[in-house]
């Protein structure tokens, strides 16, 4: 049994040389948004332990901004808060993969 | 199939208020050590894709410094490079859990 049921990592890496990186897409702000929203909605529980983490570069820069949900190992990209809301509602709350955002 | 076969996250969070955190235990240096060592040993391959990541606080501060290996969701603590070498050789190279370091 995994310590967290949904351990989400947002790449928040910011490169300074102008090359592609998730940090160019407000990744830290998006991570903070999801962390706050999960708390606000109260969807984490003993049966659905959720952790919203920041992380360094996860080496999928060209597909960024990216997140990965473990232990299932599902990767997503996102554009805006609507996308993040869908991931929260579908995947984090109901355990359903959001195919349209999957990479 | 997971994008990475061994996706390792080192908590490298540094708190400034003096409370327990992985950053108090040279976590960033340890992450850099493992990343370098995995490359030097050449143990990553198409059949054993390894990524050594840094991450923010993973909420197990009192047990720190901590790392987690996904998708299997195995958590470790470590003291020194001998511990890290054992995790590299046993878990990352050979897929065997290091029970003595598991948390």
N, CA and C atoms of all chains as a GROMACS GRO file, in nm:
protein
  618
    1UNK      N    1   0.084  -0.119   0.000
    1UNK     CA    2   0.000   0.000   0.000
    1UNK      C    3   0.088   0.125   0.000
    2UNK      N    4   0.061   0.214  -0.087
    2UNK     CA    5   0.140   0.335  -0.099
    2UNK      C    6   0.107   0.432   0.016
    3UNK      N    7   0.207   0.504   0.062
    3UNK     CA    8   0.189   0.600   0.172
    3UNK      C    9   0.088   0.708   0.132
    4UNK      N   10   0.097   0.752   0.007
    4UNK     CA   11  -0.006   0.841  -0.048
    4UNK      C   12  -0.080   0.768  -0.159
    5UNK      N   13  -0.210   0.787  -0.165
    5UNK     CA   14  -0.289   0.724  -0.272
    5UNK      C   15  -0.273   0.800  -0.404
    6UNK      N   16  -0.256   0.929  -0.392
    6UNK     CA   17  -0.234   1.014  -0.510
    6UNK      C   18  -0.121   1.110  -0.478
    7UNK      N   19  -0.003   1.076  -0.522
    7UNK     CA   20   0.112   1.164  -0.497
    7UNK      C   21   0.143   1.236  -0.628
    8UNK      N   22   0.110   1.365  -0.628
    8UNK     CA   23   0.118   1.446  -0.750
    8UNK      C   24   0.243   1.533  -0.746
    9UNK      N   25   0.320   1.527  -0.853
    9UNK     CA   26   0.440   1.610  -0.864
    9UNK      C   27   0.424   1.707  -0.980
   10UNK      N   28   0.432   1.836  -0.948
   10UNK     CA   29   0.436   1.940  -1.050
   10UNK      C   30   0.582   1.973  -1.077
   11UNK      N   31   0.624   1.963  -1.202
   11UNK     CA   32   0.755   2.019  -1.234
   11UNK      C   33   0.743   2.170  -1.223
   12UNK      N   34   0.826   2.229  -1.141
   12UNK     CA   35   0.825   2.375  -1.126
   12UNK      C   36   0.961   2.434  -1.164
   13UNK      N   37   1.035   2.357  -1.241
   13UNK     CA   38   1.171   2.399  -1.276
   13UNK      C   39   1.172   2.523  -1.366
   14UNK      N   40   1.257   2.617  -1.328
   14UNK     CA   41   1.272   2.740  -1.405
   14UNK      C   42   1.413   2.746  -1.463
   15UNK      N   43   1.424   2.746  -1.595
   15UNK     CA   44   1.555   2.762  -1.658
   15UNK      C   45   1.580   2.909  -1.684
   16UNK      N   46   1.704   2.947  -1.677
   16UNK     CA   47   1.738   3.089  -1.695
   16UNK      C   48   1.792   3.119  -1.835
   17UNK      N   49   1.810   3.013  -1.915
   17UNK     CA   50   1.873   3.035  -2.046
   17UNK      C   51   1.772   3.049  -2.160
   18UNK      N   52   1.643   3.057  -2.123
   18UNK     CA   53   1.541   3.078  -2.226
   18UNK      C   54   1.490   2.951  -2.292
   19UNK      N   55   1.548   2.835  -2.259
   19UNK     CA   56   1.502   2.710  -2.320
   19UNK      C   57   1.373   2.663  -2.254
   20UNK      N   58   1.307   2.567  -2.319
   20UNK     CA   59   1.178   2.518  -2.272
   20UNK      C   60   1.185   2.466  -2.130
   21UNK      N   61   1.092   2.506  -2.047
   21UNK     CA   62   1.086   2.455  -1.909
   21UNK      C   63   0.947   2.481  -1.853
   22UNK      N   64   0.906   2.398  -1.760
   22UNK     CA   65   0.771   2.411  -1.704
   22UNK      C   66   0.752   2.542  -1.630
   23UNK      N   67   0.861   2.594  -1.575
   23UNK     CA   68   0.854   2.720  -1.502
   23UNK      C   69   0.808   2.837  -1.586
   24UNK      N   70   0.820   2.824  -1.719
   24UNK     CA   71   0.772   2.929  -1.808
   24UNK      C   72   0.620   2.936  -1.815
   25UNK      N   73   0.552   2.838  -1.753
   25UNK     CA   74   0.406   2.830  -1.762
   25UNK      C   75   0.338   2.843  -1.625
   26UNK      N   76   0.392   2.927  -1.540
   26UNK     CA   77   0.332   2.949  -1.408
   26UNK      C   78   0.310   2.818  -1.333
   27UNK      N   79   0.407   2.729  -1.342
   27UNK     CA   80   0.392   2.597  -1.281
   27UNK      C   81   0.380   2.603  -1.128
   28UNK      N   82   0.457   2.692  -1.066
   28UNK     CA   83   0.451   2.702  -0.919
   28UNK      C   84   0.312   2.752  -0.876
   29UNK      N   85   0.261   2.848  -0.949
   29UNK     CA   86   0.128   2.903  -0.920
   29UNK      C   87   0.021   2.793  -0.938
   30UNK      N   88   0.038   2.712  -1.041
   30UNK     CA   89  -0.058   2.604  -1.067
   30UNK      C   90  -0.054   2.499  -0.956
   31UNK      N   91   0.067   2.468  -0.912
   31UNK     CA   92   0.080   2.372  -0.801
   31UNK      C   93   0.011   2.427  -0.676
   32UNK      N   94   0.033   2.554  -0.647
   32UNK     CA   95  -0.028   2.615  -0.528
   32UNK      C   96  -0.181   2.616  -0.542
   33UNK      N   97  -0.228   2.640  -0.663
   33UNK     CA   98  -0.372   2.640  -0.689
   33UNK      C   99  -0.432   2.503  -0.658
   34UNK      N  100  -0.369   2.398  -0.709
   34UNK     CA  101  -0.423   2.262  -0.688
   34UNK      C  102  -0.416   2.224  -0.540
   35UNK      N  103  -0.307   2.256  -0.476
   35UNK     CA  104  -0.292   2.224  -0.333
   35UNK      C  105  -0.405   2.290  -0.251
   36UNK      N  106  -0.428   2.417  -0.282
   36UNK     CA  107  -0.532   2.492  -0.212
   36UNK      C  108  -0.671   2.436  -0.243
   37UNK      N  109  -0.694   2.404  -0.368
   37UNK     CA  110  -0.826   2.357  -0.414
   37UNK      C  111  -0.860   2.220  -0.354
   38UNK      N  112  -0.761   2.133  -0.348
   38UNK     CA  113  -0.783   1.999  -0.290
   38UNK      C  114  -0.823   2.013  -0.143
   39UNK      N  115  -0.758   2.108  -0.076
   39UNK     CA  116  -0.791   2.132   0.065
   39UNK      C  117  -0.930   2.192   0.078
   40UNK      N  118  -0.957   2.291  -0.004
   40UNK     CA  119  -1.086   2.360  -0.001
   40UNK      C  120  -1.203   2.265  -0.028
   41UNK      N  121  -1.182   2.174  -0.123
   41UNK     CA  122  -1.288   2.080  -0.159
   41UNK      C  123  -1.300   1.964  -0.060
   42UNK      N  124  -1.196   1.946   0.020
   42UNK     CA  125  -1.200   1.839   0.120
   42UNK      C  126  -1.201   1.699   0.059
   43UNK      N  127  -1.133   1.681  -0.053
   43UNK     CA  128  -1.139   1.550  -0.119
   43UNK      C  129  -1.033   1.452  -0.069
   44UNK      N  130  -0.938   1.501   0.009
   44UNK     CA  131  -0.840   1.410   0.068
   44UNK      C  132  -0.900   1.348   0.194
   45UNK      N  133  -0.870   1.223   0.216
   45UNK     CA  134  -0.922   1.153   0.334
   45UNK      C  135  -0.829   1.037   0.368
   46UNK      N  136  -0.863   0.964   0.472
   46UNK     CA  137  -0.784   0.846   0.509
   46UNK      C  138  -0.785   0.742   0.397
   47UNK      N  139  -0.895   0.740   0.322
   47UNK     CA  140  -0.909   0.643   0.212
   47UNK      C  141  -0.856   0.699   0.079
   48UNK      N  142  -0.824   0.826   0.078
   48UNK     CA  143  -0.776   0.890  -0.045
   48UNK      C  144  -0.672   0.995  -0.008
   49UNK      N  145  -0.559   0.944   0.036
   49UNK     CA  146  -0.453   1.035   0.082
   49UNK      C  147  -0.384   1.102  -0.037
   50UNK      N  148  -0.390   1.234  -0.038
   50UNK     CA  149  -0.340   1.312  -0.152
   50UNK      C  150  -0.228   1.404  -0.107
   51UNK      N  151  -0.124   1.411  -0.188
   51UNK     CA  152  -0.016   1.506  -0.163
   51UNK      C  153   0.018   1.577  -0.292
   52UNK      N  154   0.017   1.709  -0.288
   52UNK     CA  155   0.048   1.788  -0.407
   52UNK      C  156   0.187   1.848  -0.390
   53UNK      N  157   0.281   1.797  -0.465
   53UNK     CA  158   0.422   1.831  -0.446
   53UNK      C  159   0.477   1.916  -0.561
   54UNK      N  160   0.577   1.995  -0.529
   54UNK     CA  161   0.658   2.054  -0.635
   54UNK      C  162   0.778   1.964  -0.657
   55UNK      N  163   0.836   1.974  -0.777
   55UNK     CA  164   0.952   1.891  -0.809
   55UNK      C  165   1.042   1.964  -0.906
   56UNK      N  166   1.166   1.921  -0.912
   56UNK     CA  167   1.260   1.975  -1.010
   56UNK      C  168   1.229   1.919  -1.148
   57UNK      N  169   1.315   1.946  -1.242
   57UNK     CA  170   1.294   1.904  -1.381
   57UNK      C  171   1.274   1.754  -1.392
   58UNK      N  172   1.166   1.714  -1.461
   58UNK     CA  173   1.135   1.571  -1.476
   58UNK      C  174   1.165   1.523  -1.618
   59UNK      N  175   1.240   1.607  -1.692
   59UNK     CA  176   1.297   1.566  -1.820
   59UNK      C  177   1.193   1.542  -1.930
   60UNK      N  178   1.080   1.612  -1.922
   60UNK     CA  179   0.984   1.608  -2.033
   60UNK      C  180   0.951   1.752  -2.073
   61UNK      N  181   1.054   1.834  -2.077
   61UNK     CA  182   1.043   1.979  -2.095
   61UNK      C  183   0.962   2.018  -2.219
   62UNK      N  184   0.983   1.945  -2.328
   62UNK     CA  185   0.916   1.983  -2.453
   62UNK      C  186   0.766   1.959  -2.449
   63UNK      N  187   0.721   1.880  -2.351
   63UNK     CA  188   0.578   1.852  -2.338
   63UNK      C  189   0.515   1.934  -2.225
   64UNK      N  190   0.594   2.022  -2.165
   64UNK     CA  191   0.551   2.094  -2.047
   64UNK      C  192   0.449   2.202  -2.072
   65UNK      N  193   0.384   2.245  -1.963
   65UNK     CA  194   0.412   2.207  -1.825
   65UNK      C  195   0.356   2.068  -1.794
   66UNK      N  196   0.430   1.990  -1.715
   66UNK     CA  197   0.388   1.853  -1.687
   66UNK      C  198   0.368   1.829  -1.538
   67UNK      N  199   0.280   1.732  -1.512
   67UNK     CA  200   0.266   1.676  -1.376
   67UNK      C  201   0.261   1.524  -1.392
   68UNK      N  202   0.295   1.454  -1.284
   68UNK     CA  203   0.281   1.309  -1.283
   68UNK      C  204   0.210   1.270  -1.154
   69UNK      N  205   0.120   1.173  -1.166
   69UNK     CA  206   0.047   1.122  -1.050
   69UNK      C  207   0.094   0.979  -1.022
   70UNK      N  208   0.151   0.959  -0.905
   70UNK     CA  209   0.194   0.824  -0.864
   70UNK      C  210   0.106   0.774  -0.753
   71UNK      N  211   0.095   0.642  -0.727
   71UNK     CA  212   0.176   0.536  -0.788
   71UNK      C  213   0.134   0.495  -0.929
   72UNK      N  214   0.023   0.547  -0.981
   72UNK     CA  215  -0.020   0.496  -1.112
   72UNK      C  216   0.068   0.541  -1.228
   73UNK      N  217   0.147   0.648  -1.207
   73UNK     CA  218   0.240   0.690  -1.312
   73UNK      C  219   0.171   0.750  -1.433
   74UNK      N  220   0.067   0.828  -1.409
   74UNK     CA  221  -0.004   0.895  -1.517
   74UNK      C  222   0.048   1.038  -1.531
   75UNK      N  223   0.088   1.074  -1.652
   75UNK     CA  224   0.144   1.207  -1.679
   75UNK      C  225   0.040   1.293  -1.750
   76UNK      N  226   0.038   1.422  -1.710
   76UNK     CA  227  -0.052   1.517  -1.774
   76UNK      C  228   0.022   1.643  -1.814
   77UNK      N  229  -0.032   1.711  -1.913
   77UNK     CA  230   0.002   1.850  -1.934
   77UNK      C  231  -0.126   1.931  -1.911
   78UNK      N  232  -0.112   2.061  -1.897
   78UNK     CA  233  -0.228   2.145  -1.867
   78UNK      C  234  -0.203   2.284  -1.922
   79UNK      N  235  -0.313   2.354  -1.946
   79UNK     CA  236  -0.302   2.490  -1.997
   79UNK      C  237  -0.350   2.591  -1.894
   80UNK      N  238  -0.465   2.562  -1.835
   80UNK     CA  239  -0.525   2.662  -1.746
   80UNK      C  240  -0.594   2.596  -1.626
   81UNK      N  241  -0.661   2.678  -1.547
   81UNK     CA  242  -0.726   2.625  -1.427
   81UNK      C  243  -0.841   2.530  -1.458
   82UNK      N  244  -0.902   2.546  -1.574
   82UNK     CA  245  -1.007   2.451  -1.614
   82UNK      C  246  -0.948   2.310  -1.625
   83UNK      N  247  -0.829   2.301  -1.686
   83UNK     CA  248  -0.763   2.171  -1.697
   83UNK      C  249  -0.731   2.115  -1.558
   84UNK      N  250  -0.678   2.200  -1.473
   84UNK     CA  251  -0.642   2.156  -1.338
   84UNK      C  252  -0.766   2.113  -1.260
   85UNK      N  253  -0.874   2.187  -1.276
   85UNK     CA  254  -1.000   2.152  -1.209
   85UNK      C  255  -1.049   2.014  -1.254
   86UNK      N  256  -1.032   1.986  -1.383
   86UNK     CA  257  -1.076   1.856  -1.435
   86UNK      C  258  -0.991   1.743  -1.378
   87UNK      N  259  -0.862   1.767  -1.368
   87UNK     CA  260  -0.772   1.665  -1.308
   87UNK      C  261  -0.810   1.642  -1.161
   88UNK      N  262  -0.839   1.750  -1.091
   88UNK     CA  263  -0.878   1.739  -0.949
   88UNK      C  264  -1.007   1.658  -0.936
   89UNK      N  265  -1.108   1.699  -1.013
   89UNK     CA  266  -1.240   1.636  -1.001
   89UNK      C  267  -1.238   1.490  -1.050
   90UNK      N  268  -1.179   1.470  -1.166
   90UNK     CA  269  -1.184   1.336  -1.226
   90UNK      C  270  -1.082   1.242  -1.162
   91UNK      N  271  -0.955   1.282  -1.167
   91UNK     CA  272  -0.850   1.189  -1.125
   91UNK      C  273  -0.833   1.185  -0.972
   92UNK      N  274  -0.813   1.303  -0.914
   92UNK     CA  275  -0.779   1.304  -0.771
   92UNK      C  276  -0.899   1.269  -0.683
   93UNK      N  277  -1.016   1.312  -0.725
   93UNK     CA  278  -1.136   1.280  -0.646
   93UNK      C  279  -1.194   1.143  -0.682
   94UNK      N  280  -1.208   1.118  -0.814
   94UNK     CA  281  -1.282   0.998  -0.856
   94UNK      C  282  -1.198   0.886  -0.915
   95UNK      N  283  -1.066   0.911  -0.927
   95UNK     CA  284  -0.978   0.805  -0.975
   95UNK      C  285  -0.991   0.772  -1.123
   96UNK      N  286  -1.047   0.866  -1.198
   96UNK     CA  287  -1.063   0.844  -1.343
   96UNK      C  288  -0.959   0.924  -1.420
   97UNK      N  289  -0.890   0.857  -1.511
   97UNK     CA  290  -0.787   0.924  -1.590
   97UNK      C  291  -0.850   1.023  -1.688
   98UNK      N  292  -0.789   1.142  -1.698
   98UNK     CA  293  -0.836   1.244  -1.792
   98UNK      C  294  -0.758   1.225  -1.923
   99UNK      N  295  -0.818   1.148  -2.013
   99UNK     CA  296  -0.746   1.108  -2.135
   99UNK      C  297  -0.702   1.227  -2.221
  100UNK      N  298  -0.784   1.331  -2.226
  100UNK     CA  299  -0.753   1.441  -2.317
  100UNK      C  300  -0.629   1.520  -2.274
  101UNK      N  301  -0.589   1.510  -2.148
  101UNK     CA  302  -0.472   1.584  -2.100
  101UNK      C  303  -0.350   1.494  -2.079
  102UNK      N  304  -0.370   1.366  -2.101
  102UNK     CA  305  -0.263   1.268  -2.078
  102UNK      C  306  -0.152   1.282  -2.182
  103UNK      N  307  -0.028   1.266  -2.136
  103UNK     CA  308   0.084   1.263  -2.232
  103UNK      C  309   0.159   1.132  -2.213
  104UNK      N  310   0.253   0.091  -1.858
  104UNK     CA  311   0.398   0.097  -1.837
  104UNK      C  312   0.436   0.239  -1.794
  105UNK      N  313   0.511   0.251  -1.690
  105UNK     CA  314   0.550   0.381  -1.639
  105UNK      C  315   0.658   0.443  -1.728
  106UNK      N  316   0.653   0.575  -1.744
  106UNK     CA  317   0.750   0.646  -1.828
  106UNK      C  318   0.892   0.624  -1.775
  107UNK      N  319   0.906   0.626  -1.642
  107UNK     CA  320   1.032   0.589  -1.579
  107UNK      C  321   1.012   0.460  -1.499
  108UNK      N  322   1.110   0.371  -1.504
  108UNK     CA  323   1.099   0.248  -1.426
  108UNK      C  324   1.131   0.272  -1.279
  109UNK      N  325   1.220   0.368  -1.256
  109UNK     CA  326   1.256   0.406  -1.119
  109UNK      C  327   1.260   0.558  -1.114
  110UNK      N  328   1.152   0.615  -1.065
  110UNK     CA  329   1.147   0.761  -1.053
  110UNK      C  330   1.167   0.796  -0.906
  111UNK      N  331   1.287   0.847  -0.878
  111UNK     CA  332   1.328   0.871  -0.740
  111UNK      C  333   1.315   1.019  -0.706
  112UNK      N  334   1.247   1.049  -0.596
  112UNK     CA  335   1.233   1.187  -0.551
  112UNK      C  336   1.302   1.205  -0.416
  113UNK      N  337   1.398   1.295  -0.414
  113UNK     CA  338   1.463   1.336  -0.289
  113UNK      C  339   1.391   1.460  -0.237
  114UNK      N  340   1.341   1.454  -0.116
  114UNK     CA  341   1.296   1.579  -0.055
  114UNK      C  342   1.419   1.663  -0.028
  115UNK      N  343   1.420   1.784  -0.086
  115UNK     CA  344   1.534   1.874  -0.063
  115UNK      C  345   1.486   2.003   0.004
  116UNK      N  346   1.370   1.994   0.068
  116UNK     CA  347   1.311   2.114   0.128
  116UNK      C  348   1.394   2.167   0.246
  117UNK      N  349   1.416   2.297   0.242
  117UNK     CA  350   1.490   2.363   0.351
  117UNK      C  351   1.396   2.459   0.424
  118UNK      N  352   1.374   2.433   0.550
  118UNK     CA  353   1.295   2.527   0.631
  118UNK      C  354   1.388   2.628   0.696
  119UNK      N  355   1.337   2.748   0.712
  119UNK     CA  356   1.420   2.854   0.768
  119UNK      C  357   1.392   2.879   0.916
  120UNK      N  358   1.291   2.807   0.970
  120UNK     CA  359   1.251   2.836   1.108
  120UNK      C  360   1.314   2.740   1.209
  121UNK      N  361   1.406   2.655   1.162
  121UNK     CA  362   1.476   2.566   1.255
  121UNK      C  363   1.405   2.435   1.280
  122UNK      N  364   1.283   2.417   1.226
  122UNK     CA  365   1.211   2.291   1.249
  122UNK      C  366   1.266   2.181   1.158
  123UNK      N  367   1.228   2.056   1.189
  123UNK     CA  368   1.279   1.941   1.117
  123UNK      C  369   1.252   1.952   0.968
  124UNK      N  370   1.353   1.924   0.887
  124UNK     CA  371   1.335   1.923   0.741
  124UNK      C  372   1.449   1.846   0.679
  125UNK      N  373   1.424   1.790   0.562
  125UNK     CA  374   1.526   1.710   0.495
  125UNK      C  375   1.647   1.794   0.454
  126UNK      N  376   1.623   1.922   0.427
  126UNK     CA  377   1.732   2.011   0.388
  126UNK      C  378   1.840   2.025   0.493
  127UNK      N  379   1.806   1.993   0.618
  127UNK     CA  380   1.906   1.998   0.725
  127UNK      C  381   2.009   1.886   0.714
  128UNK      N  382   1.984   1.791   0.624
  128UNK     CA  383   2.072   1.673   0.614
  128UNK      C  384   2.141   1.663   0.477
  129UNK      N  385   2.179   1.776   0.424
  129UNK     CA  386   2.250   1.776   0.295
  129UNK      C  387   2.175   1.698   0.188
  130UNK      N  388   2.044   1.718   0.184
  130UNK     CA  389   1.960   1.641   0.091
  130UNK      C  390   1.991   1.674  -0.055
  131UNK      N  391   2.015   1.801  -0.085
  131UNK     CA  392   2.045   1.839  -0.224
  131UNK      C  393   2.176   1.775  -0.269
  132UNK      N  394   2.274   1.776  -0.180
  132UNK     CA  395   2.404   1.716  -0.211
  132UNK      C  396   2.388   1.565  -0.234
  133UNK      N  397   2.303   1.503  -0.154
  133UNK     CA  398   2.279   1.358  -0.166
  133UNK      C  399   2.211   1.326  -0.298
  134UNK      N  400   2.116   1.409  -0.335
  134UNK     CA  401   2.048   1.389  -0.463
  134UNK      C  402   2.149   1.401  -0.577
  135UNK      N  403   2.234   1.503  -0.572
  135UNK     CA  404   2.334   1.523  -0.677
  135UNK      C  405   2.430   1.404  -0.682
  136UNK      N  406   2.464   1.352  -0.565
  136UNK     CA  407   2.555   1.236  -0.556
  136UNK      C  408   2.493   1.116  -0.628
  137UNK      N  409   2.367   1.088  -0.599
  137UNK     CA  410   2.301   0.971  -0.658
  137UNK      C  411   2.285   0.989  -0.809
  138UNK      N  412   2.246   1.108  -0.849
  138UNK     CA  413   2.230   1.136  -0.993
  138UNK      C  414   2.362   1.111  -1.068
  139UNK      N  415   2.469   1.161  -1.011
  139UNK     CA  416   2.602   1.146  -1.071
  139UNK      C  417   2.645   0.999  -1.073
  140UNK      N  418   2.620   0.930  -0.962
  140UNK     CA  419   2.664   0.791  -0.947
  140UNK      C  420   2.590   0.697  -1.043
  141UNK      N  421   2.461   0.721  -1.057
  141UNK     CA  422   2.380   0.639  -1.149
  141UNK      C  423   2.434   0.654  -1.292
  142UNK      N  424   2.473   0.775  -1.326
  142UNK     CA  425   2.528   0.801  -1.460
  142UNK      C  426   2.666   0.735  -1.474
  143UNK      N  427   2.746   0.754  -1.372
  143UNK     CA  428   2.883   0.699  -1.373
  143UNK      C  429   2.882   0.547  -1.385
  144UNK      N  430   2.788   0.483  -1.314
  144UNK     CA  431   2.782   0.337  -1.314
  144UNK      C  432   2.713   0.283  -1.440
  145UNK      N  433   2.642   0.372  -1.510
  145UNK     CA  434   2.575   0.329  -1.633
  145UNK      C  435   2.463   0.228  -1.611
  146UNK      N  436   2.392   0.240  -1.499
  146UNK     CA  437   2.289   0.140  -1.468
  146UNK      C  438   2.152   0.173  -1.528
  147UNK      N  439   2.138   0.295  -1.580
  147UNK     CA  440   2.013   0.328  -1.648
  147UNK      C  441   2.020   0.277  -1.791
  148UNK      N  442   1.908   0.230  -1.841
  148UNK     CA  443   1.904   0.178  -1.977
  148UNK      C  444   1.761   0.186  -2.029
  149UNK      N  445   1.739   0.142  -2.150
  149UNK     CA  446   1.603   0.140  -2.206
  149UNK      C  447   1.512   0.048  -2.125
  150UNK      N  448   1.572  -0.054  -2.064
  150UNK     CA  449   1.495  -0.150  -1.985
  150UNK      C  450   1.487  -0.109  -1.839
  151UNK      N  451   1.562  -0.008  -1.801
  151UNK     CA  452   1.564   0.036  -1.661
  151UNK      C  453   1.583   0.187  -1.658
  152UNK      N  454   1.477   0.255  -1.699
  152UNK     CA  455   1.482   0.401  -1.709
  152UNK      C  456   1.475   0.463  -1.571
  153UNK      N  457   1.578   0.538  -1.537
  153UNK     CA  458   1.592   0.593  -1.402
  153UNK      C  459   1.595   0.745  -1.408
  154UNK      N  460   1.524   0.809  -1.318
  154UNK     CA  461   1.529   0.955  -1.306
  154UNK      C  462   1.546   0.990  -1.158
  155UNK      N  463   1.646   1.071  -1.131
  155UNK     CA  464   1.673   1.111  -0.992
  155UNK      C  465   1.632   1.257  -0.977
  156UNK      N  466   1.524   1.279  -0.907
  156UNK     CA  467   1.461   1.411  -0.898
  156UNK      C  468   1.475   1.475  -0.761
  157UNK      N  469   1.475   1.606  -0.761
  157UNK     CA  470   1.456   1.677  -0.634
  157UNK      C  471   1.308   1.708  -0.620
  158UNK      N  472   1.263   1.727  -0.498
  158UNK     CA  473   1.122   1.757  -0.473
  158UNK      C  474   1.109   1.845  -0.351
  159UNK      N  475   0.995   1.912  -0.342
  159UNK     CA  476   0.964   1.991  -0.222
  159UNK      C  477   0.926   1.898  -0.107
  160UNK      N  478   0.880   1.958   0.001
  160UNK     CA  479   0.844   1.882   0.121
  160UNK      C  480   0.743   1.772   0.091
  161UNK      N  481   0.775   1.650   0.135
  161UNK     CA  482   0.685   1.537   0.109
  161UNK      C  483   0.611   1.495   0.237
  162UNK      N  484   0.618   1.582   0.338
  162UNK     CA  485   0.536   1.568   0.458
  162UNK      C  486   0.572   1.448   0.546
  163UNK      N  487   0.697   1.407   0.542
  163UNK     CA  488   0.744   1.305   0.636
  163UNK      C  489   0.870   1.357   0.707
  164UNK      N  490   0.864   1.483   0.743
  164UNK     CA  491   0.979   1.557   0.795
  164UNK      C  492   1.045   1.488   0.914
  165UNK      N  493   0.964   1.433   1.004
  165UNK     CA  494   1.020   1.374   1.126
  165UNK      C  495   1.100   1.247   1.098
  166UNK      N  496   1.080   1.190   0.980
  166UNK     CA  497   1.152   1.068   0.943
  166UNK      C  498   1.267   1.098   0.847
  167UNK      N  499   1.291   1.227   0.821
  167UNK     CA  500   1.387   1.268   0.720
  167UNK      C  501   1.532   1.248   0.759
  168UNK      N  502   1.619   1.254   0.658
  168UNK     CA  503   1.588   1.284   0.519
  168UNK      C  504   1.523   1.166   0.448
  169UNK      N  505   1.426   1.195   0.362
  169UNK     CA  506   1.352   1.088   0.295
  169UNK      C  507   1.365   1.094   0.144
  170UNK      N  508   1.351   0.974   0.084
  170UNK     CA  509   1.334   0.964  -0.061
  170UNK      C  510   1.220   0.866  -0.085
  171UNK      N  511   1.159   0.876  -0.202
  171UNK     CA  512   1.057   0.779  -0.241
  171UNK      C  513   1.088   0.733  -0.384
  172UNK      N  514   1.070   0.605  -0.407
  172UNK     CA  515   1.092   0.547  -0.540
  172UNK      C  516   0.957   0.503  -0.596
  173UNK      N  517   0.918   0.564  -0.708
  173UNK     CA  518   0.794   0.527  -0.776
  173UNK      C  519   0.826   0.456  -0.906
  174UNK      N  520   0.738   0.374  -0.963
  174UNK     CA  521   0.598   0.357  -0.922
  174UNK      C  522   0.576   0.264  -0.803
  175UNK      N  523   0.680   0.200  -0.753
  175UNK     CA  524   0.656   0.104  -0.645
  175UNK      C  525   0.618   0.169  -0.512
  176UNK      N  526   0.651   0.299  -0.496
  176UNK     CA  527   0.612   0.368  -0.373
  176UNK      C  528   0.686   0.321  -0.250
  177UNK      N  529   0.815   0.296  -0.266
  177UNK     CA  530   0.899   0.255  -0.154
  177UNK      C  531   0.973   0.377  -0.099
  178UNK      N  532   0.959   0.399   0.032
  178UNK     CA  533   1.021   0.514   0.098
  178UNK      C  534   1.145   0.470   0.175
  179UNK      N  535   1.248   0.555   0.168
  179UNK     CA  536   1.371   0.528   0.243
  179UNK      C  537   1.414   0.651   0.321
  180UNK      N  538   1.488   0.626   0.428
  180UNK     CA  539   1.569   0.732   0.486
  180UNK      C  540   1.714   0.689   0.470
  181UNK      N  541   1.807   0.782   0.488
  181UNK     CA  542   1.949   0.752   0.468
  181UNK      C  543   2.031   0.842   0.557
  182UNK      N  544   2.152   0.794   0.587
  182UNK     CA  545   2.242   0.872   0.671
  182UNK      C  546   2.362   0.922   0.591
  183UNK      N  547   2.421   0.833   0.513
  183UNK     CA  548   2.546   0.871   0.446
  183UNK      C  549   2.553   0.808   0.306
  184UNK      N  550   2.667   0.826   0.243
  184UNK     CA  551   2.683   0.776   0.106
  184UNK      C  552   2.681   0.624   0.099
  185UNK      N  553   2.719   0.558   0.207
  185UNK     CA  554   2.710   0.411   0.209
  185UNK      C  555   2.564   0.368   0.191
  186UNK      N  556   2.474   0.437   0.262
  186UNK     CA  557   2.331   0.405   0.248
  186UNK      C  558   2.284   0.431   0.104
  187UNK      N  559   2.325   0.544   0.050
  187UNK     CA  560   2.284   0.578  -0.086
  187UNK      C  561   2.341   0.478  -0.186
  188UNK      N  562   2.465   0.436  -0.165
  188UNK     CA  563   2.527   0.336  -0.254
  188UNK      C  564   2.448   0.205  -0.250
  189UNK      N  565   2.401   0.169  -0.132
  189UNK     CA  566   2.326   0.044  -0.119
  189UNK      C  567   2.191   0.055  -0.192
  190UNK      N  568   2.127   0.169  -0.181
  190UNK     CA  569   2.000   0.190  -0.253
  190UNK      C  570   2.023   0.185  -0.404
  191UNK      N  571   2.132   0.245  -0.448
  191UNK     CA  572   2.165   0.245  -0.593
  191UNK      C  573   2.189   0.101  -0.641
  192UNK      N  574   2.276   0.030  -0.570
  192UNK     CA  575   2.315  -0.105  -0.612
  192UNK      C  576   2.198  -0.203  -0.601
  193UNK      N  577   2.131  -0.200  -0.486
  193UNK     CA  578   2.025  -0.299  -0.464
  193UNK      C  579   1.896  -0.263  -0.536
  194UNK      N  580   1.845  -0.146  -0.505
  194UNK     CA  581   1.711  -0.111  -0.559
  194UNK      C  582   1.716  -0.062  -0.704
  195UNK      N  583   1.798   0.040  -0.728
  195UNK     CA  584   1.795   0.101  -0.861
  195UNK      C  585   1.856   0.011  -0.968
  196UNK      N  586   1.959  -0.062  -0.931
  196UNK     CA  587   2.022  -0.152  -1.029
  196UNK      C  588   1.951  -0.287  -1.036
  197UNK      N  589   1.925  -0.346  -0.916
  197UNK     CA  590   1.877  -0.485  -0.915
  197UNK      C  591   1.730  -0.503  -0.876
  198UNK      N  592   1.663  -0.392  -0.842
  198UNK     CA  593   1.521  -0.402  -0.812
  198UNK      C  594   1.487  -0.469  -0.680
  199UNK      N  595   1.585  -0.474  -0.589
  199UNK     CA  596   1.562  -0.536  -0.458
  199UNK      C  597   1.546  -0.428  -0.352
  200UNK      N  598   1.441  -0.438  -0.272
  200UNK     CA  599   1.416  -0.339  -0.168
  200UNK      C  600   1.519  -0.351  -0.056
  201UNK      N  601   1.570  -0.235  -0.012
  201UNK     CA  602   1.666  -0.232   0.100
  201UNK      C  603   1.587  -0.218   0.229
  202UNK      N  604   1.556  -0.332   0.290
  202UNK     CA  605   1.464  -0.333   0.405
  202UNK      C  606   1.515  -0.250   0.522
  203UNK      N  607   1.646  -0.250   0.544
  203UNK     CA  608   1.701  -0.181   0.664
  203UNK      C  609   1.685  -0.030   0.656
  204UNK      N  610   1.665   0.024   0.538
  204UNK     CA  611   1.652   0.171   0.523
  204UNK      C  612   1.508   0.213   0.495
  205UNK      N  613   1.421   0.116   0.483
  205UNK     CA  614   1.282   0.144   0.447
  205UNK      C  615   1.208   0.210   0.564
  206UNK      N  616   1.123   0.305   0.531
  206UNK     CA  617   1.038   0.365   0.635
  206UNK      C  618   0.893   0.347   0.594
   0.00000   0.00000   0.00000
